[in-house]
Amino acid sequence: MSRFVRASKYRHVFGQPGKKEYSVENLKVTNSAWDTNYIAASGRYISVNWNASGGGAFAILPLPSPFAPLPSGFPFKIPDIIPLARGHTAPVLDTDWSPFDDSVVASAGEDGKALIWKVDSSAFNGWGTDGWEANDFEPVLRIDVTPRCVGQVVWHPTAQHVLATATGEHTVKLWDLGSPENAKSVLSGHGDSIQCMAFNPSGTLLVTTCRDRKIRLFDARTGGEAVRIAEGHGGVKMSRVVWLGDHDRIATTGFSKMSDCQVSIYEGSSLNNIKTTTINQSSGVMMPFWSDNNILFLGADGNVRYYEYENDLLYPLAEHKSTDPQRGMCFLPRRALNVSECEIARAYKIYGSSVEPIAFIVPRKADSFQSDIYPPAPSSEPALTAGEFFAGKTAPPKLVSLDTGVRSRARKQSRVSLLTRRCDVYSYSGPGLPPDAHTQR
């Protein structure tokens, strides 16, 4: 055994759950067997797939913090009847918050629709007080995606108003929300249900995992069939995929034929398998989440393992253990982290009827900003309009300093407002850093 310990500034990162009164309780989480995260987070809100009668719905709630109670005296045990985002005629299967506006969320449902919602903060005024009435949220845009279900929905990482939907017809459709009558691009060739999809950081490529145990890489704009296809995990259970930032690497999680939990690293451009590692023999689906600290988080069975990526190897850091198995999990956008607590990542875990915030913290005592553990984060400002993206332009994400809130310099681009292009949709102006992000000293 080696006497040397690998040096890493993240070697002692630990997970810190919030107090009970900092969580959200009395949730009625969906009973749908469709395998998605069930929860999504922006810098201001969370969305949770809901067990609702009379059609599909999901809940929109203020963002819990592991360091403080919910804002404005919001009760951690929510009322039995709350405002819901109703609009689907069948169960909601997935939600995703816009990377450019913390109050805009997309939803996908079994009814074959994708809906866009805009949240007004006044909707939470007076919750649970005498005379309060639960007024449901209304969608601002409906997209007829497919006659069958829409299983996943993902926003484009750099282009404003571009949305990807995975359909029950085994295709992925990309939409310009300014003209949603027809899909701008259709990615085809899947032999079975699409299990997961993810854009690369610039949004030019999209990778999918599929029930046919193949991994496919697509040109997101060109459409058609995959430009690369590789063998995925050998088991028939759920497989997930995530891009490892700017490293031109893809990580997948899945199961072997013997039902061992595995994580694999692939080259992004060729889909050559670099390394496959067996994690354990757990039966739960592993959910992969990437942080630009070069850390890969794997959530499964209530526990969260995390690894530091370097030179195509994953080095184990630690594991946040819990006796409560998870129903779903998501991570907070990095621009909304609490840097005063040396928080480098934050997870939101659904267990039972509760949502628990978990802060991953570097244990340091310092009064100044720790720049070595906070690389710039993707900002709330898009790098491209939808028209520019589908016309062939490419741009990396715009970044923001978590110390000063100053965005990196980017090329000048034309400003096309969706309100101008489609007045019956919504005005979509990114709010910048959320006021509760605590990113300034």
Residue pairs with C-beta under 8 A, 6 or more apart in sequence:
5 11
6 315
8 308
8 315
8 317
9 362
9 372
9 373
10 293
10 295
10 308
10 317
10 344
10 362
10 373
11 317
12 318
12 362
12 363
13 295
13 306
13 317
13 318
13 344
13 360
13 361
13 362
13 363
14 318
14 320
14 360
14 361
14 363
15 304
15 320
15 347
15 358
15 359
15 360
15 361
16 66
16 358
16 359
16 360
16 361
17 66
17 322
17 356
17 357
17 358
17 359
18 64
18 65
18 66
18 67
18 356
18 357
18 358
18 359
20 76
21 69
21 76
22 64
22 65
22 66
22 67
22 68
22 69
22 70
22 76
22 357
23 64
23 76
23 354
23 355
23 356
23 357
24 46
24 61
24 64
24 70
24 76
24 78
24 354
24 355
25 76
25 77
25 78
25 353
25 354
26 77
26 78
26 79
26 80
26 353
27 48
27 59
27 78
27 350
27 353
27 354
27 355
28 50
28 51
28 52
28 353
29 38
29 48
29 49
29 50
29 51
29 327
29 328
29 350
29 353
30 38
30 49
30 50
30 51
30 91
30 92
31 51
32 49
32 91
32 93
32 110
34 91
34 93
34 94
34 110
34 149
34 151
35 195
35 238
35 285
36 49
36 93
36 94
36 151
36 152
36 328
37 94
37 287
37 328
37 329
37 330
38 48
38 49
38 327
38 328
38 350
39 46
39 47
39 48
39 49
39 95
39 328
39 329
39 330
39 348
39 350
39 355
40 46
40 47
40 95
40 96
40 97
40 105
40 330
41 47
41 63
41 97
41 330
41 331
41 332
41 333
41 348
42 63
42 97
42 98
42 102
42 103
42 105
42 333
42 336
43 63
43 102
43 332
43 333
43 335
43 336
43 380
43 433
43 434
43 436
43 437
44 62
44 63
44 102
44 103
44 119
44 121
44 336
44 434
44 436
45 60
45 61
45 62
45 63
45 97
45 102
45 103
45 105
45 119
46 60
46 61
46 62
46 63
46 64
46 330
46 348
46 355
47 58
47 59
47 60
47 61
47 85
47 95
47 97
47 105
47 107
48 58
48 59
48 61
48 328
48 350
48 355
49 58
49 91
49 92
49 93
49 94
49 95
49 328
50 57
50 58
50 59
50 84
50 92
52 84
52 86
52 91
55 86
55 87
55 88
55 89
55 90
56 86
56 87
56 88
56 89
56 90
56 91
56 92
56 109
56 110
56 111
57 84
57 85
57 86
57 87
57 88
57 92
57 136
58 84
58 85
58 92
58 95
58 107
59 82
59 84
59 85
60 83
60 84
60 85
60 105
60 117
60 119
60 123
60 137
61 78
61 355
62 70
62 71
62 72
62 74
62 124
63 332
63 336
63 436
64 70
64 76
64 348
64 355
64 357
65 338
65 357
65 436
66 346
66 357
66 358
66 359
67 338
67 341
67 359
69 76
70 76
71 436
72 124
74 124
74 127
75 127
75 128
78 127
78 128
79 127
79 128
79 134
81 134
82 127
82 134
83 123
83 134
83 135
83 136
83 137
84 134
84 136
84 137
85 92
85 105
85 107
85 115
85 117
85 136
85 137
85 139
86 136
86 137
87 107
87 113
87 115
87 117
87 138
87 139
87 142
88 107
88 109
88 110
88 111
88 113
88 115
89 109
89 111
89 113
90 109
90 110
90 111
90 149
91 109
91 110
92 107
92 108
92 109
93 108
93 109
93 110
93 149
93 150
93 151
93 152
94 107
94 108
94 150
94 151
94 152
94 153
95 105
95 106
95 107
95 108
95 153
96 105
96 106
96 153
96 154
96 155
97 104
97 105
97 106
97 155
98 104
98 105
98 106
98 155
98 428
99 155
99 157
99 333
99 378
99 380
100 160
100 380
100 381
100 382
100 428
100 430
101 380
101 428
101 429
101 430
101 431
102 336
102 380
102 431
102 434
103 118
103 119
103 120
103 121
103 431
104 116
104 117
104 118
104 119
104 426
104 428
105 116
105 117
105 119
106 114
106 115
106 116
106 117
106 153
106 155
106 163
107 114
107 115
107 117
107 153
108 114
108 145
108 149
108 150
108 151
108 152
108 153
108 165
108 166
109 115
109 149
109 150
110 149
110 150
111 149
112 144
112 145
112 146
112 147
112 148
112 149
112 150
112 167
112 168
113 142
113 143
113 144
113 145
113 150
114 142
114 143
114 145
114 150
114 153
114 163
114 165
114 175
115 139
115 141
115 142
115 143
116 139
116 140
116 141
116 142
116 143
116 163
116 177
116 425
116 426
117 137
117 138
117 139
117 140
118 140
118 426
119 137
123 135
123 137
126 132
140 425
140 426
141 177
141 180
141 425
141 426
143 163
143 165
143 175
143 177
143 180
145 165
145 167
145 173
145 183
146 165
146 167
146 168
146 169
146 171
146 173
147 169
148 167
148 168
148 169
149 167
149 168
150 165
150 166
150 167
150 168
151 166
151 167
151 168
151 193
151 194
152 165
152 166
152 194
152 196
152 197
153 163
153 164
153 165
153 166
154 163
154 164
154 197
154 198
154 199
155 162
155 163
155 164
156 162
156 163
156 164
156 174
156 199
156 203
156 389
157 199
157 201
157 202
157 203
157 378
157 397
158 201
158 202
158 203
158 382
158 383
158 384
158 389
158 395
158 396
158 397
158 398
159 203
159 382
159 383
159 384
159 385
159 386
159 388
159 389
160 382
160 384
160 385
160 386
160 418
160 428
161 176
161 177
161 178
161 385
161 386
161 418
161 428
162 174
162 175
162 176
162 177
162 203
162 386
162 389
162 390
163 174
163 175
163 177
164 172
164 173
164 174
164 175
164 197
164 199
164 206
164 220
165 172
165 173
165 175
166 172
166 194
166 197
166 208
167 173
167 194
168 193
170 188
170 190
170 191
170 192
170 193
170 194
170 210
171 186
171 187
171 188
171 190
172 186
172 187
172 194
172 197
172 206
172 208
172 218
173 183
173 185
173 186
173 187
174 183
174 184
174 185
174 186
174 187
174 220
174 221
174 223
175 183
175 184
176 184
176 386
176 387
176 390
177 386
177 418
177 422
177 425
178 386
178 387
178 416
178 418
178 421
178 422
178 425
179 421
179 422
184 221
184 390
185 220
185 221
185 222
185 223
185 390
186 223
186 224
187 206
187 208
187 218
187 220
187 223
187 224
187 225
187 226
188 223
188 224
188 225
189 216
189 224
189 225
189 226
190 208
190 210
190 212
190 214
190 216
191 210
191 211
191 212
191 214
192 210
192 211
192 212
193 210
193 211
194 208
194 209
194 210
194 211
195 208
195 209
195 210
195 211
195 238
195 239
195 240
196 208
196 209
196 238
196 239
196 240
196 241
197 206
197 207
197 208
197 209
197 241
198 206
198 207
198 241
198 242
198 243
198 250
199 205
199 206
199 220
199 243
200 206
200 207
200 243
200 268
201 243
201 245
201 246
201 396
201 397
202 394
202 395
202 396
202 397
203 220
203 389
204 219
204 220
204 221
204 394
205 217
205 218
205 219
205 220
205 268
206 217
206 218
206 220
207 215
207 216
207 217
207 218
207 241
207 243
207 250
207 268
208 215
208 216
208 218
208 241
209 215
209 232
209 239
209 240
209 241
209 252
209 254
210 216
210 232
210 239
211 236
213 231
213 232
213 233
213 234
213 235
213 236
213 239
214 229
214 230
214 231
214 232
215 229
215 230
215 231
215 232
215 241
215 250
215 252
215 266
215 271
216 226
216 228
216 229
217 226
217 227
217 228
217 229
217 268
217 271
218 224
218 225
218 226
218 227
219 227
221 389
221 390
221 392
228 269
228 270
228 271
229 271
230 266
230 271
230 272
230 273
231 273
232 239
232 252
232 254
232 264
233 239
233 252
233 253
233 254
233 255
233 256
233 262
233 264
234 255
234 256
234 257
235 254
235 255
235 256
235 257
235 258
235 259
236 255
237 254
237 255
237 259
237 285
238 254
238 285
239 252
239 253
239 254
239 255
240 252
240 253
240 254
240 285
240 286
240 287
240 288
241 250
241 251
241 252
241 253
241 288
242 250
242 251
242 252
242 288
242 289
242 290
242 296
243 249
243 250
243 251
243 268
243 290
244 250
244 251
244 265
244 290
244 296
244 309
245 290
245 292
245 294
247 268
247 309
248 267
248 268
248 269
249 265
249 266
249 267
249 268
249 274
249 309
249 312
250 265
250 266
250 267
250 268
250 271
251 263
251 264
251 265
251 266
251 288
251 290
251 296
252 263
252 264
252 266
252 288
253 261
253 262
253 263
253 264
253 285
253 286
253 287
253 288
253 298
254 261
254 262
254 264
254 286
255 261
255 262
256 262
256 278
259 281
259 283
260 278
260 279
260 280
260 281
261 278
261 279
261 280
261 281
261 282
261 286
261 300
262 276
262 277
262 278
262 279
263 276
263 277
263 279
263 286
263 288
263 296
263 298
263 314
264 273
264 274
264 275
264 276
264 277
265 273
265 274
265 275
265 276
265 312
265 314
266 272
266 273
266 274
267 274
274 312
275 312
275 313
277 314
279 286
279 298
279 305
282 300
282 301
283 301
284 300
284 301
284 325
284 326
285 300
286 298
286 299
286 300
287 298
287 299
287 300
287 329
288 296
288 297
288 298
289 296
289 297
289 298
289 299
289 329
289 330
289 331
289 345
289 347
290 296
290 297
291 297
291 331
291 334
291 344
291 345
292 334
292 375
292 377
293 344
293 345
293 373
293 375
294 308
294 309
294 310
295 306
295 307
295 308
295 309
295 317
295 344
295 345
296 306
296 307
296 308
296 309
296 314
297 304
297 305
297 306
297 331
297 345
297 347
297 360
298 304
298 305
298 306
298 307
299 326
299 329
299 347
299 349
300 326
301 325
301 326
302 321
302 322
302 323
302 324
302 325
302 326
302 349
302 351
303 319
303 320
303 321
303 322
304 319
304 320
304 329
304 347
304 358
305 316
305 318
305 319
305 320
306 317
306 318
306 319
306 320
306 360
307 314
307 315
307 316
307 317
308 314
308 315
308 317
309 315
320 358
320 360
322 349
322 351
324 349
324 351
324 352
324 356
325 351
326 349
326 350
326 351
327 350
327 351
327 352
328 349
328 350
329 347
329 348
329 349
329 350
330 347
330 348
331 345
331 346
331 347
331 348
332 345
332 346
332 347
332 348
333 377
333 378
334 345
334 377
334 378
334 402
335 377
335 378
335 379
335 380
335 400
335 402
335 433
335 434
335 437
335 439
336 433
336 434
336 436
336 437
336 439
337 343
337 344
337 345
337 346
337 377
337 402
337 437
337 439
338 359
338 437
338 438
339 369
339 370
339 374
339 402
339 403
339 438
339 439
340 438
340 441
341 359
341 361
342 361
342 362
342 363
342 364
342 366
342 370
342 373
343 359
343 360
343 361
344 360
344 361
344 362
344 373
344 374
345 359
345 360
346 357
346 358
346 359
346 360
347 357
347 358
347 360
348 355
348 356
348 357
348 358
349 355
349 356
349 358
362 370
362 373
364 370
368 441
369 402
369 403
369 441
371 403
374 402
374 403
376 399
376 400
376 401
376 402
376 408
377 399
377 400
377 402
378 397
378 398
378 399
378 400
379 397
379 398
379 399
379 400
379 407
379 408
379 432
380 400
380 430
380 431
380 432
380 433
381 398
381 400
381 407
381 410
381 430
381 432
382 398
382 430
383 395
383 396
383 397
383 398
383 410
383 413
384 393
384 394
384 395
384 413
385 413
385 414
385 415
385 416
387 416
388 413
388 414
395 410
395 411
398 407
398 408
398 410
399 407
399 408
400 406
400 407
400 408
400 433
401 407
401 408
402 439
403 439
403 440
403 441
404 440
405 432
405 433
405 439
405 440
417 427
417 428
417 429
418 425
418 426
418 427
418 428
419 425
419 426
419 427
419 428
433 439
